[in-house]
Amino acid sequence: MKINHLKISLLSLACLLLSGCGQKSEMDKFIDSLMSEMTLEQKIGQLNLHSAGGFVSALRVTEDDENVQLLRKGELGGIYGTGNVEAMTEYQKIALESGAGIPLIFGMDVIHGHQTTFPIPLGISTSWNLDLIEKSARIAAKEASACGINWVFSPMVDICRDARWGRIAEGSGEDPYLGGEIAKAMVYGYQGRDDEFAVDEVMTCVKHYALYGGAEAGRDYNSVFLSRQEALNGYMRPYAEAAKAGAGSYMSSFNEFEGIPASANKYLLTDLLRDSFGFDGFVVSDATAVVEMVAHGLGDLQEVSARALQAGLDMDMNSDGFVGTLRKSLDEGRVSEADIDRACRRILEAKYKLGLFDDPFRYLDPSRQAEQNWTEENRAFAREFARECQVLLKNDNSVLPLDRNARVAVIGPFADAASEMAGCWASSNHSNEFVTIYEGISEASAAKVTKAEGSWIFNDPEMEESIKYGLMKIFAPNMSFGKVHETPKNVLLAEAVAKAAASDVIVACVGELNNMSGEGASRTELTIPDAQRELLMALKKTGKPVVLVLTTGRPLVLDWESENMDAILVSWASGAEAGHAIADVLYGEVSPSAKLTTSFPRSVGQEPLYYNHKNTGRPHPDYEPYRKFTSCYTDELNGPLFPFGFGLSYTSFEYGPVTLSKDEMSHDGEIVASVEVANTGNFDAKETVQLYIHDVYSTSTRPAKELRGFEKISLKAGEKKTVEFRINAETLSYYNHSLEWVCETGDYEIMIGPDSERLEKAVLTVVD
């Protein structure tokens, strides 16, 4: 059945306002009828979400027959964590035969592609290419929906300013404007741009709401201490933009805010999300987040469940708090039946919008699973996309692009490691088929290519084993994992040095394992692990040019590497076609065009580090040495090693002065800021032109600069292009101390350039 949206005439609107009358939509009428026939237990059952049997979710694993028992009692609204169409079909049949006969919704963590894996989200963000980002979500939706999944726990839109936090890998970096634009693109890719869900579109679940990326000390699941004003200006925009794009659901986060965990925080879940951002879908908790509020100290499971429901949480993931306690809370007057009905209705509406009442099996077509996953077309796109996610940080003496006739030694533990190209939160069944860096270079080179592992990941094998296997050792204690290292370190190093010495150029492939970033993977040390840096030092001593290709899920401290490596290419974890995409960049098939979306620190002691910081009363220039009585360090510069927005190309770009169509603008006016960009080098290339603003004087303090626009352009060698940005009051606005979204009168610096440091400037005055 299709959703018929209510079209209200002026007459009927007047009737609605004056006398309370009004027509109901087909969806409302259907759900009214359905809920009138449901028992209280069946309504509460819709609020319960479980992981699939055997799926690892937090520290809980659902027993194989547990879901079947719940379904037969009508106590389950959805299942997540499986793409087995046959098993999901059986679950759906049981759901339809039990209780009120309401179909299940099936969820999955589809974070950066499904069976065809794309670069990790942090890598994706460095493309600054919204069209490709939307297309990546479109392909992920097609693949996931072909596996029976109709609800994806994505996009992850948390702003993060601290590279110690492992889940920085899952988001779009440190800037709320860019994060908001990417959030919209992802929602459009998954859900489409209209209100109806096709069978190859899926409902989004925006996470983690809210402010999870502000975890204190970068430690996962930790508390967040922010003012409302800073939260709204520095972190909340992506959540709001996702709501504007029509996101179907949100996931509450683990952290507390203002002393209340997010899953029971009415200000976050109702006042902001619904009343301010206009969201009208449903909110699910993160895994076991409801029961975890007991550890926060808010009360027992019954108490925290009641508080969560009243605050605006609609579905409980894997805590069994709602299904286990809400009836008792209703009897005791802690919650009302209206609270339960409200949450139940929101979940039923989602199922209606997905077309599940019309055809509960519309996503459960086994023929689609084989036809639409891991296709040549999808892998070709993965290669194209990953090309635009390679950030070139250094290229001394134009060592890149490589000569195809040069003898290359591909050295390092990530040189020929297919599954390590996946990154965190990847669930592809094809990870061992991913193209390795060695394979990509071998195909691209016309000369001899050799490889060597070169080193362990860490000098401590027990640490490496712990990181590699993580929770698997908890949930599969009887499984044999074998030894992490079969070859002694000195043997690996000797082989690598010998092969490097016999080459013309070295490509050193080092970095972080998949499990070193992502959930539960916070770090206090951000350097390349010890054993791998020892390898780099040995390779440096050969005297051959060394190109560092860095596989990582976060910004790392590259102080030694930036001084000693000839070139540095940050490839993140680039997914299914990593090796081909990296080789395309290394050999100049394309010029690198990615730009950082996080600041790379000089030292972990600088964290949290972000470009859009505020000035103090005793400001200190970012790149000047220590000076007493100013806000700075005695032993390090303030500024990052590589700033937000930075990324090199094989060509050079020249920016002209910023020109404004007018120097003054009224609050209801609009002006155009423009700049001429010229490709002054010898390569055709892409460039991301970035617009920043600074409010010179404001009633509340504002950042030293704020990104408020960008455009990625293509320029042939020698070509020029004028890039224009339209600026109005919305572009310049912020939340003031009274939490009002305002554009204040006065002077604004309008800055345009290739990154957050190298900017041309003009001044615009806003007048009454």
FIMI-209476 format. One line per 3 residues: number of its first residue (from 0); for each residue x, y, z of C-alpha. Coordinates in nm, 2 decimals, m for minus. Last residue first. Layout:
// FIMI-209476
NUM> X Y Z | ...
This chain:
// FIMI-209476
767> 2.03 4.67 0.99 | 2.38 4.63 0.84 | 2.60 4.33 0.78
764> 2.95 4.44 0.68 | 3.16 4.21 0.46 | 3.54 4.20 0.47
761> 3.76 4.02 0.22 | 4.02 3.75 0.27 | 4.24 3.50 0.09
758> 4.31 3.18 0.29 | 4.60 2.94 0.33 | 4.53 2.79 0.68
755> 4.19 2.62 0.66 | 4.26 2.47 0.32 | 4.26 2.55 m0.05
752> 4.13 2.91 0.00 | 3.84 3.14 0.06 | 3.79 3.38 0.36
749> 3.50 3.62 0.42 | 3.58 3.82 0.73 | 3.25 3.95 0.89
746> 3.19 4.30 1.01 | 2.88 4.41 1.20 | 2.52 4.32 1.26
743> 2.43 3.99 1.41 | 2.29 3.68 1.23 | 2.09 3.49 1.47
740> 1.98 3.14 1.58 | 1.87 3.20 1.94 | 2.03 2.99 2.21
737> 2.02 3.28 2.46 | 2.40 3.29 2.44 | 2.39 3.31 2.07
734> 2.34 3.02 1.83 | 2.51 3.11 1.50 | 2.43 3.29 1.17
731> 2.67 3.39 0.89 | 2.55 3.16 0.61 | 2.19 3.20 0.72
728> 2.22 3.58 0.68 | 2.31 3.54 0.32 | 2.62 3.44 0.12
725> 2.62 3.29 m0.23 | 2.96 3.14 m0.31 | 3.12 3.17 m0.65
722> 3.42 2.99 m0.81 | 3.59 3.15 m1.11 | 3.77 2.90 m1.32
719> 4.12 2.89 m1.48 | 4.27 2.62 m1.70 | 4.65 2.58 m1.75
716> 4.64 2.20 m1.68 | 4.27 2.10 m1.68 | 4.06 2.20 m1.39
713> 3.79 2.00 m1.21 | 3.60 2.16 m0.92 | 3.50 2.06 m0.57
710> 3.29 2.33 m0.41 | 3.29 2.44 m0.04 | 3.08 2.64 0.20
707> 3.04 2.76 0.56 | 3.36 2.65 0.73 | 3.41 2.85 1.05
704> 3.71 3.06 1.15 | 3.85 3.20 1.48 | 3.55 3.04 1.65
701> 3.28 3.26 1.81 | 3.25 3.44 2.14 | 2.90 3.57 2.23
698> 2.77 3.91 2.15 | 2.98 3.92 1.83 | 3.28 4.12 1.70
695> 3.49 4.00 1.40 | 3.25 3.72 1.29 | 3.48 3.49 1.10
692> 3.38 3.31 0.78 | 3.53 3.02 0.58 | 3.48 2.91 0.22
689> 3.67 2.62 0.07 | 3.77 2.54 m0.29 | 3.82 2.16 m0.33
686> 4.05 2.10 m0.62 | 4.04 1.84 m0.90 | 4.32 1.77 m1.14
683> 4.46 1.78 m1.49 | 4.84 1.77 m1.45 | 5.11 2.01 m1.57
680> 5.09 2.29 m1.31 | 4.93 2.64 m1.29 | 4.57 2.52 m1.24
677> 4.40 2.86 m1.18 | 4.14 2.95 m0.92 | 3.95 3.28 m0.95
674> 3.76 3.38 m0.64 | 3.40 3.49 m0.57 | 3.18 3.60 m0.29
671> 2.82 3.67 m0.39 | 2.59 3.88 m0.18 | 2.24 3.82 m0.03
668> 1.99 4.04 0.15 | 1.74 3.99 0.42 | 1.97 4.09 0.70
665> 2.12 4.37 0.50 | 2.45 4.33 0.32 | 2.75 4.56 0.27
662> 3.07 4.52 0.07 | 2.88 4.42 m0.24 | 2.96 4.17 m0.52
659> 3.25 4.05 m0.30 | 3.59 3.97 m0.44 | 3.84 3.73 m0.29
656> 4.19 3.77 m0.44 | 4.33 3.51 m0.68 | 4.41 3.15 m0.59
653> 4.68 2.96 m0.77 | 4.67 2.58 m0.79 | 4.96 2.35 m0.84
650> 4.96 2.00 m0.99 | 5.04 1.66 m0.85 | 4.80 1.75 m0.56
647> 4.84 1.81 m0.19 | 4.58 1.79 0.09 | 4.48 2.02 0.37
644> 4.12 2.10 0.47 | 4.19 2.08 0.84 | 4.56 2.13 0.91
641> 4.86 1.90 0.89 | 5.12 1.92 1.17 | 4.86 2.10 1.38
638> 4.91 2.44 1.53 | 4.98 2.52 1.90 | 5.35 2.46 1.87
635> 5.52 2.23 2.12 | 5.74 2.22 2.43 | 5.64 2.53 2.63
632> 5.28 2.51 2.51 | 5.06 2.81 2.43 | 4.80 3.05 2.55
629> 5.01 3.36 2.61 | 5.17 3.49 2.93 | 5.51 3.35 2.82
626> 5.60 3.30 2.46 | 5.66 2.96 2.31 | 5.73 2.93 1.94
623> 5.51 3.06 1.65 | 5.29 2.84 1.43 | 4.95 2.86 1.59
620> 4.98 3.23 1.69 | 4.91 3.28 2.06 | 4.59 3.44 2.20
617> 4.58 3.60 2.54 | 4.21 3.68 2.59 | 4.15 3.34 2.42
614> 4.06 3.27 2.06 | 3.81 3.00 1.98 | 3.88 2.68 1.80
611> 3.75 2.60 1.45 | 4.07 2.42 1.35 | 4.05 2.12 1.58
608> 4.27 1.95 1.84 | 4.15 1.75 2.14 | 4.43 1.66 2.17
605> 4.75 1.86 2.17 | 4.93 1.62 2.41 | 4.90 1.35 2.14
602> 5.17 1.54 1.96 | 5.21 1.71 1.62 | 4.85 1.66 1.56
599> 4.67 1.58 1.23 | 4.36 1.81 1.21 | 4.05 1.63 1.08
596> 3.86 1.66 0.75 | 4.17 1.63 0.55 | 4.15 1.70 0.17
593> 4.13 1.44 m0.11 | 4.24 1.54 m0.46 | 4.52 1.30 m0.56
590> 4.60 1.33 m0.93 | 4.46 1.04 m1.13 | 4.64 0.77 m1.33
587> 4.94 0.93 m1.17 | 5.12 0.61 m1.07 | 5.07 0.64 m0.70
584> 4.71 0.76 m0.74 | 4.60 0.47 m0.96 | 4.81 0.24 m0.74
581> 4.61 0.35 m0.43 | 4.28 0.29 m0.62 | 4.38 m0.05 m0.74
578> 4.51 m0.17 m0.40 | 4.21 m0.04 m0.21 | 3.94 m0.19 m0.44
575> 3.73 m0.36 m0.17 | 3.79 m0.10 0.10 | 4.01 0.20 0.14
572> 4.13 0.18 0.50 | 4.28 0.52 0.54 | 4.50 0.59 0.23
569> 4.71 0.87 0.38 | 4.98 0.92 0.12 | 5.32 1.04 0.25
566> 5.62 1.12 0.03 | 5.99 1.14 0.08 | 5.97 1.01 0.44
563> 6.21 1.15 0.70 | 6.07 1.48 0.84 | 5.70 1.40 0.79
560> 5.76 1.05 0.92 | 5.92 1.17 1.25 | 5.63 1.41 1.33
557> 5.36 1.18 1.20 | 5.12 1.18 1.50 | 4.81 0.99 1.37
554> 4.47 1.10 1.25 | 4.22 0.82 1.26 | 4.13 0.49 1.10
551> 4.47 0.42 0.94 | 4.64 0.26 0.64 | 4.94 0.49 0.56
548> 5.12 0.46 0.24 | 5.47 0.60 0.30 | 5.68 0.66 m0.01
545> 6.05 0.60 0.06 | 6.32 0.71 m0.19 | 6.63 0.49 m0.15
542> 6.91 0.58 0.08 | 6.89 0.23 0.25 | 6.89 0.41 0.59
539> 6.53 0.52 0.54 | 6.42 0.16 0.51 | 6.57 0.09 0.85
536> 6.39 0.38 1.01 | 6.06 0.28 0.85 | 6.10 m0.07 0.99
533> 6.16 0.07 1.34 | 5.85 0.27 1.29 | 5.66 m0.05 1.22
530> 5.78 m0.22 1.53 | 5.68 0.08 1.75 | 5.33 0.14 1.63
527> 5.27 0.45 1.42 | 5.21 0.73 1.67 | 4.88 0.81 1.83
524> 4.93 0.69 2.19 | 4.64 0.72 2.43 | 4.42 0.51 2.22
521> 4.04 0.44 2.21 | 3.92 0.13 2.03 | 3.59 0.04 2.19
518> 3.40 0.11 1.87 | 3.62 0.19 1.57 | 3.99 0.21 1.55
515> 4.27 m0.04 1.63 | 4.04 m0.32 1.52 | 4.11 m0.27 1.15
512> 4.49 m0.28 1.21 | 4.67 0.05 1.21 | 4.95 0.18 1.00
509> 5.22 0.06 0.76 | 5.27 0.01 0.38 | 5.62 0.14 0.28
506> 5.65 0.19 m0.10 | 6.02 0.18 m0.17 | 6.18 0.31 m0.48
503> 6.45 0.20 m0.72 | 6.48 m0.15 m0.57 | 6.76 m0.38 m0.47
500> 6.81 m0.21 m0.14 | 6.44 m0.24 m0.06 | 6.46 m0.62 m0.12
497> 6.75 m0.66 0.12 | 6.60 m0.42 0.38 | 6.27 m0.62 0.38
494> 6.44 m0.96 0.41 | 6.65 m0.83 0.70 | 6.35 m0.69 0.88
491> 6.14 m1.00 0.86 | 6.43 m1.22 0.99 | 6.49 m0.97 1.27
488> 6.13 m0.98 1.38 | 6.11 m1.36 1.40 | 5.86 m1.54 1.17
485> 5.54 m1.72 1.27 | 5.37 m1.42 1.42 | 5.00 m1.39 1.53
482> 5.00 m1.76 1.62 | 4.69 m1.97 1.57 | 4.33 m1.85 1.62
479> 4.19 m2.17 1.77 | 3.82 m2.13 1.87 | 3.73 m2.26 2.22
476> 3.69 m1.91 2.37 | 3.45 m1.80 2.09 | 3.26 m1.51 2.26
473> 3.54 m1.37 2.47 | 3.82 m1.45 2.23 | 3.62 m1.30 1.95
470> 3.58 m0.98 2.15 | 3.92 m0.86 2.05 | 4.09 m1.08 1.79
467> 4.33 m0.85 1.63 | 4.37 m0.61 1.93 | 4.45 m0.89 2.18
464> 4.68 m1.06 1.93 | 4.87 m0.74 1.87 | 4.91 m0.67 2.24
461> 5.03 m1.02 2.30 | 5.28 m0.99 2.01 | 5.46 m0.69 2.18
458> 5.69 m0.54 1.92 | 5.38 m0.42 1.75 | 5.25 m0.47 1.39
455> 5.53 m0.72 1.32 | 5.78 m0.62 1.06 | 5.90 m0.63 0.70
452> 5.62 m0.81 0.53 | 5.81 m0.81 0.21 | 5.72 m0.75 m0.15
449> 5.88 m0.73 m0.49 | 5.77 m0.55 m0.81 | 5.97 m0.58 m1.13
446> 5.89 m0.33 m1.40 | 5.58 m0.23 m1.61 | 5.39 m0.14 m1.29
443> 5.01 m0.10 m1.26 | 4.92 m0.47 m1.20 | 5.20 m0.51 m0.95
440> 5.11 m0.19 m0.77 | 4.75 m0.30 m0.73 | 4.85 m0.65 m0.61
437> 5.10 m0.51 m0.36 | 4.84 m0.26 m0.22 | 4.59 m0.54 m0.17
434> 4.27 m0.59 m0.37 | 3.99 m0.72 m0.15 | 3.92 m1.09 m0.20
431> 3.98 m1.19 0.16 | 3.71 m0.93 0.26 | 3.45 m1.10 0.05
428> 3.18 m1.18 0.31 | 3.15 m0.81 0.37 | 3.08 m0.70 0.73
425> 3.29 m0.38 0.77 | 3.26 m0.19 1.09 | 3.63 m0.11 1.12
422> 3.85 m0.10 0.81 | 3.83 m0.33 0.51 | 4.18 m0.29 0.37
419> 4.30 m0.51 0.66 | 4.12 m0.81 0.49 | 4.35 m0.80 0.19
416> 4.69 m0.78 0.37 | 4.96 m0.77 0.10 | 5.15 m0.45 0.18
413> 4.99 m0.39 0.52 | 5.26 m0.56 0.72 | 5.53 m0.36 0.54
410> 5.72 m0.33 0.21 | 5.63 m0.29 m0.15 | 5.96 m0.28 m0.33
407> 5.93 m0.10 m0.66 | 6.16 m0.13 m0.97 | 6.09 0.18 m1.18
404> 5.94 0.14 m1.53 | 5.60 0.27 m1.43 | 5.77 0.59 m1.30
401> 5.59 0.68 m0.97 | 5.38 0.99 m0.94 | 5.52 1.08 m0.70
398> 5.88 1.14 m0.61 | 5.81 1.50 m0.69 | 6.12 1.63 m0.51
395> 5.93 1.60 m0.18 | 5.57 1.48 m0.20 | 5.40 1.52 0.14
392> 5.04 1.50 0.27 | 4.87 1.34 m0.02 | 4.52 1.24 0.09
389> 4.36 0.94 m0.08 | 3.98 0.95 m0.07 | 3.92 1.05 m0.43
386> 4.07 0.73 m0.56 | 3.86 0.53 m0.32 | 3.54 0.65 m0.50
383> 3.66 0.53 m0.85 | 3.77 0.20 m0.71 | 3.45 0.14 m0.52
380> 3.26 0.24 m0.83 | 3.43 m0.04 m1.03 | 3.35 m0.28 m0.74
377> 2.98 m0.19 m0.77 | 2.98 m0.24 m1.15 | 3.17 m0.57 m1.12
374> 2.90 m0.69 m0.87 | 2.96 m0.77 m0.51 | 2.59 m0.78 m0.43
371> 2.30 m0.72 m0.67 | 2.24 m1.06 m0.84 | 2.32 m1.30 m0.56
368> 2.10 m1.13 m0.30 | 1.83 m1.04 m0.55 | 1.74 m1.40 m0.62
365> 1.68 m1.47 m0.25 | 1.39 m1.21 m0.23 | 1.32 m1.11 0.13
362> 1.28 m0.73 0.09 | 0.92 m0.75 m0.02 | 0.84 m1.02 0.24
359> 0.60 m0.83 0.46 | 0.41 m0.70 0.16 | 0.15 m0.43 0.21
356> 0.21 m0.41 0.59 | 0.59 m0.40 0.51 | 0.57 m0.11 0.27
353> 0.87 0.07 0.43 | 0.64 0.36 0.52 | 0.41 0.12 0.71
350> 0.70 m0.03 0.90 | 0.81 0.32 1.00 | 0.45 0.41 1.10
347> 0.43 0.10 1.32 | 0.74 0.21 1.50 | 0.61 0.56 1.56
344> 0.27 0.42 1.67 | 0.43 0.20 1.93 | 0.62 0.49 2.09
341> 0.30 0.70 2.12 | 0.09 0.41 2.24 | 0.33 0.34 2.52
338> 0.34 0.70 2.64 | m0.04 0.72 2.60 | m0.07 0.41 2.82
335> 0.09 0.61 3.09 | 0.42 0.57 3.27 | 0.51 0.56 3.64
332> 0.15 0.50 3.74 | 0.22 0.17 3.93 | 0.02 m0.04 3.68
329> 0.20 0.13 3.39 | 0.54 0.07 3.55 | 0.45 m0.30 3.58
326> 0.35 m0.32 3.22 | 0.67 m0.13 3.12 | 0.91 m0.36 3.30
323> 1.02 m0.66 3.09 | 0.93 m0.55 2.74 | 1.07 m0.20 2.79
320> 1.38 m0.31 2.97 | 1.47 m0.61 2.75 | 1.81 m0.45 2.72
317> 1.89 m0.56 2.36 | 1.79 m0.25 2.18 | 1.49 m0.06 2.33
314> 1.26 0.12 2.10 | 1.07 0.45 2.13 | 1.29 0.68 2.34
311> 1.11 1.01 2.39 | 1.19 1.12 2.75 | 0.89 0.94 2.89
308> 1.01 0.61 2.74 | 1.36 0.66 2.87 | 1.24 0.75 3.22
305> 1.02 0.44 3.24 | 1.31 0.22 3.12 | 1.55 0.38 3.37
302> 1.32 0.31 3.66 | 1.23 m0.05 3.57 | 1.60 m0.13 3.51
299> 1.71 0.00 3.85 | 1.79 0.37 3.91 | 1.98 0.66 3.75
296> 2.33 0.56 3.87 | 2.51 0.55 3.54 | 2.55 0.18 3.59
293> 2.17 0.15 3.58 | 2.18 0.36 3.27 | 2.35 0.07 3.11
290> 2.02 m0.11 3.10 | 1.89 0.14 2.85 | 2.21 0.15 2.64
287> 2.21 m0.22 2.59 | 2.28 m0.18 2.21 | 2.21 0.18 2.11
284> 1.86 0.30 2.18 | 1.60 0.34 1.91 | 1.43 0.66 1.82
281> 1.13 0.68 1.59 | 1.03 0.92 1.30 | 0.89 1.27 1.31
278> 1.20 1.49 1.33 | 1.12 1.86 1.32 | 1.47 1.98 1.43
275> 1.33 2.21 1.71 | 1.03 2.02 1.85 | 1.14 1.67 1.76
272> 1.51 1.65 1.79 | 1.57 1.94 2.03 | 1.29 1.93 2.28
269> 1.21 1.56 2.24 | 1.52 1.34 2.24 | 1.78 1.58 2.34
266> 1.60 1.79 2.61 | 1.41 1.47 2.72 | 1.74 1.29 2.80
263> 1.66 0.93 2.89 | 1.86 0.76 2.62 | 2.11 1.04 2.62
260> 2.22 0.98 2.97 | 2.13 1.27 3.20 | 2.39 1.48 3.39
257> 2.40 1.77 3.14 | 2.47 1.52 2.86 | 2.53 1.15 2.93
254> 2.70 0.92 2.68 | 2.57 0.59 2.53 | 2.40 0.74 2.23
251> 2.04 0.74 2.11 | 1.98 0.60 1.76 | 1.77 0.80 1.52
248> 1.50 0.70 1.27 | 1.35 0.78 0.93 | 1.59 1.05 0.81
245> 1.39 1.30 0.61 | 1.67 1.53 0.47 | 1.57 1.79 0.73
242> 1.63 1.53 1.00 | 1.98 1.46 0.86 | 2.05 1.83 0.86
239> 1.96 1.86 1.23 | 2.18 1.57 1.33 | 2.47 1.71 1.12
236> 2.43 2.06 1.29 | 2.45 1.94 1.65 | 2.83 1.94 1.72
233> 3.00 2.28 1.73 | 2.72 2.54 1.74 | 2.45 2.35 1.92
230> 2.68 2.17 2.16 | 2.87 2.49 2.23 | 2.55 2.67 2.32
227> 2.42 2.39 2.52 | 2.74 2.38 2.72 | 2.95 2.07 2.68
224> 3.07 1.80 2.92 | 3.03 1.46 2.76 | 3.07 1.14 2.96
221> 3.26 0.83 2.84 | 3.14 0.55 2.62 | 3.47 0.55 2.43
218> 3.76 0.74 2.58 | 3.86 1.05 2.38 | 3.96 1.23 2.70
215> 3.59 1.32 2.76 | 3.35 1.19 2.49 | 3.26 1.48 2.25
212> 3.20 1.23 1.96 | 2.89 1.10 2.14 | 2.72 1.45 2.11
209> 2.37 1.30 2.06 | 2.23 1.10 1.91 | 2.47 0.84 1.78
206> 2.37 0.79 1.51 | 2.12 0.84 1.23 | 1.91 0.53 1.16
203> 1.83 0.53 0.79 | 1.54 0.35 0.62 | 1.63 0.14 0.32
200> 1.59 0.17 m0.06 | 1.60 m0.12 m0.31 | 1.23 m0.21 m0.26
197> 1.14 0.15 m0.33 | 1.05 0.36 m0.02 | 0.82 0.65 m0.07
194> 0.87 1.00 0.06 | 1.10 1.13 m0.21 | 1.47 1.19 m0.23
191> 1.60 0.83 m0.19 | 1.63 0.65 0.14 | 1.99 0.53 0.15
188> 2.15 0.78 m0.08 | 1.94 1.07 0.04 | 2.03 1.00 0.40
185> 2.40 0.98 0.30 | 2.39 1.31 0.12 | 2.22 1.48 0.40
182> 2.47 1.36 0.66 | 2.76 1.46 0.42 | 2.63 1.82 0.42
179> 2.58 1.82 0.79 | 2.93 1.69 0.86 | 3.08 1.96 0.63
176> 2.90 2.22 0.84 | 2.97 2.06 1.17 | 3.35 2.03 1.12
173> 3.56 1.77 1.31 | 3.56 1.46 1.10 | 3.30 1.28 0.89
170> 3.23 0.98 1.12 | 3.31 0.61 1.16 | 3.69 0.65 1.20
167> 3.64 0.90 1.48 | 3.50 0.59 1.65 | 3.84 0.52 1.81
164> 3.85 0.83 2.02 | 4.21 0.93 2.06 | 4.18 1.15 1.75
161> 3.98 1.41 1.95 | 3.77 1.67 1.78 | 3.48 1.44 1.68
158> 3.15 1.54 1.52 | 2.91 1.25 1.54 | 2.73 1.18 1.21
155> 2.71 0.80 1.19 | 2.49 0.75 0.88 | 2.39 0.47 0.94
152> 2.23 0.19 1.14 | 2.05 0.06 0.84 | 1.69 m0.05 0.81
149> 1.54 m0.26 0.53 | 1.78 m0.56 0.53 | 1.67 m0.87 0.34
146> 2.00 m0.92 0.17 | 1.89 m0.74 m0.15 | 1.81 m0.45 0.07
143> 2.17 m0.44 0.19 | 2.31 m0.44 m0.17 | 2.08 m0.18 m0.30
140> 2.12 0.04 0.01 | 2.50 0.01 m0.01 | 2.48 0.12 m0.37
137> 2.27 0.43 m0.28 | 2.50 0.51 0.01 | 2.80 0.51 m0.22
134> 2.60 0.73 m0.47 | 2.54 0.99 m0.20 | 2.91 1.00 m0.11
131> 3.00 1.02 m0.48 | 2.77 1.32 m0.53 | 2.88 1.48 m0.21
128> 3.25 1.49 m0.31 | 3.45 1.63 m0.02 | 3.67 1.32 m0.08
125> 3.81 1.35 0.27 | 3.46 1.25 0.41 | 3.49 0.90 0.26
122> 3.81 0.85 0.45 | 3.64 0.93 0.78 | 3.35 0.71 0.67
119> 3.59 0.41 0.61 | 3.66 0.35 0.24 | 3.40 0.15 0.04
116> 3.31 m0.21 0.10 | 3.11 m0.41 m0.16 | 2.92 m0.66 0.06
113> 2.77 m0.37 0.25 | 2.91 m0.02 0.19 | 3.06 0.21 0.45
110> 2.84 0.18 0.76 | 2.58 m0.09 0.71 | 2.52 m0.19 1.07
107> 2.21 m0.40 1.02 | 1.83 m0.38 1.08 | 1.53 m0.60 1.00
104> 1.18 m0.47 1.07 | 0.94 m0.74 1.17 | 0.59 m0.78 1.04
101> 0.28 m0.74 1.27 | 0.06 m1.05 1.31 | m0.11 m0.92 1.62
98> 0.02 m1.20 1.83 | 0.19 m1.47 1.63 | 0.15 m1.60 1.27
95> 0.30 m1.29 1.11 | 0.59 m1.29 1.35 | 0.66 m1.66 1.28
92> 0.66 m1.60 0.91 | 0.89 m1.30 0.95 | 1.15 m1.50 1.15
89> 1.14 m1.78 0.88 | 1.20 m1.52 0.61 | 1.48 m1.37 0.81
86> 1.65 m1.71 0.83 | 1.63 m1.76 0.46 | 1.74 m1.41 0.38
83> 2.06 m1.44 0.59 | 2.17 m1.08 0.63 | 2.18 m1.08 1.00
80> 2.26 m0.83 1.28 | 1.92 m0.68 1.36 | 1.58 m0.81 1.47
77> 1.26 m0.61 1.51 | 0.93 m0.56 1.70 | 0.96 m0.85 1.94
74> 0.73 m0.95 2.23 | 0.44 m1.11 2.04 | 0.47 m1.43 2.25
71> 0.56 m1.64 1.95 | 0.82 m1.37 1.85 | 0.98 m1.38 2.20
68> 1.03 m1.76 2.18 | 1.17 m1.74 1.83 | 1.40 m1.47 1.93
65> 1.55 m1.68 2.21 | 1.60 m1.99 1.99 | 1.96 m1.91 1.88
62> 2.07 m1.74 2.21 | 2.14 m1.36 2.17 | 2.49 m1.27 2.25
59> 2.55 m0.98 2.49 | 2.87 m0.79 2.58 | 2.81 m0.52 2.32
56> 2.63 m0.70 2.03 | 2.79 m1.02 1.90 | 2.54 m1.20 1.68
53> 2.48 m1.56 1.77 | 2.10 m1.54 1.72 | 2.00 m1.21 1.57
50> 2.01 m0.90 1.78 | 1.70 m0.80 1.96 | 1.46 m0.50 1.94
47> 1.16 m0.45 2.18 | 0.92 m0.16 2.13 | 0.68 m0.36 1.92
44> 0.64 m0.60 2.22 | 0.50 m0.31 2.43 | 0.21 m0.28 2.18
41> 0.16 m0.65 2.18 | 0.16 m0.66 2.56 | m0.10 m0.38 2.57
38> m0.33 m0.58 2.34 | m0.37 m0.48 1.98 | m0.71 m0.44 1.81
35> m0.74 m0.06 1.84 | m0.37 m0.04 1.74 | m0.45 m0.18 1.40
32> m0.74 0.05 1.33 | m0.55 0.36 1.43 | m0.26 0.24 1.23
29> m0.46 0.21 0.91 | m0.64 0.54 0.97 | m0.31 0.72 1.03
26> m0.15 0.56 0.72 | m0.44 0.65 0.50 | m0.41 1.01 0.62
23> m0.65 1.16 0.87 | m0.88 1.45 0.77 | m0.92 1.74 1.00
20> m1.15 1.89 1.27 | m1.01 2.08 1.57 | m1.26 2.36 1.54
17> m1.07 2.67 1.46 | m0.73 2.53 1.35 | m0.86 2.23 1.17
14> m1.14 2.42 1.01 | m0.90 2.68 0.89 | m0.68 2.41 0.74
11> m0.98 2.26 0.58 | m1.06 2.59 0.41 | m0.70 2.66 0.31
8> m0.68 2.31 0.15 | m0.49 2.04 0.33 | m0.32 1.77 0.12
5> m0.26 1.47 0.33 | 0.01 1.24 0.21 | m0.11 0.91 0.06
2> 0.13 0.64 0.16 | 0.12 0.35 m0.08 | 0.00 0.00 0.00
